[in-house]
Amino acid sequence: MSIHSQVGVAQDQGFMAGYLETLALVERLHRLLLDVIKDEFERVGVLEINAVQALLLFNIGDNEVTAGELKTRGYYQGSNVSYNLKKLVETGYMHHQRCEIDRRSVRVRLTGRGREIRDVVAGLFERHAEGLQSHGVLGADGIDGITMTLRRVERYWTDQIRYIY
């Protein structure tokens, strides 16, 4: 093997190691986000919904959506949408209503209680954004760079799903 090809293999291995580290970090950050939300809800005394459900309420916000739209619009990243929607309706955080045109489809929107939860999560995120900036952890350029890079990875993965099969 030539020195040039050995360098290429080393670079490929380095990239692969970095890619795997990035994947692990994205997964850890998602779990950590859920833990941060869970801790906030324990602090304010809201114990009847979990962090995934609270994040779902935050992401829906003032929109009215179907369960199918939750995933396609990126509001929900979990595996059990139906379970969480049912729990949120039962606990009074969401309204649900069958669509007039397609009776199989259900539209959901937040109740007043759901909007209160959304506001708690929004307040938490606002405090974190301010803290990241004021402590010099991340500025506007840094967050823009992270977002742009993650969007490119998202587009690449989406293309892989669409075009490989």
C-alpha positions, 0 to 999 in steps of 0.5 A, a space after each residue: 500500500 502506498 503512503 498516499 493510500 495509507 493517508 487516505 485510509 487514516 483520514 477515512 478512519 478518522 472521519 468515521 470515528 468522528 461521525 460515530 462520535 457525532 451520532 453518539 453525541 446527538 443521541 446523548 443530547 436528546 436524552 439529556 434534553 428530556 432529562 432537563 425537561 423532566 427536572 424542570 417539571 419536577 421543580 414546578 410540581 408537574 408530575 402527570 406528564 413525561 418529558 416526551 409529552 411536554 416536548 410534544 406540547 411545546 412543538 405543537 404550540 398553537 397549531 392544530 395537526 393530525 397525528 400523521 402530521 406530527 411526524 412529517 412536520 417534525 413535531 414529534 420524534 418518538 415511536 409511540 405517537 398514539 399512546 402519547 396523544 391518548 394520554 395527553 387527551 385523557 389528562 386534559 392537555 389536548 383536545 382531539 376531534 375527528 376530521 369531517 372529511 376523513 373520519 379515520 383522521 383525528 386533529 389535535 390541539 392544545 387545551 389551556 392546560 396544554 398551553 401552560 405546559 408549552 409556556 413552561 417549556 418555552 420559559 426553560 428554553 429561553 433561560 437556557 438560550 440566555 445562559 448559553 450566550 451570557 456564559 460564552 458557551 455559544 453565540 449567534 454564529 455558533 448556533 447558526 453553524 450548528 443548525 446549518 450543519 445538522 440540517 445538511 445531515 438531516 437532508 442527507 439522511 432523508 435522501 438516503 431513506 427516499 432514494 436507496 429503496 
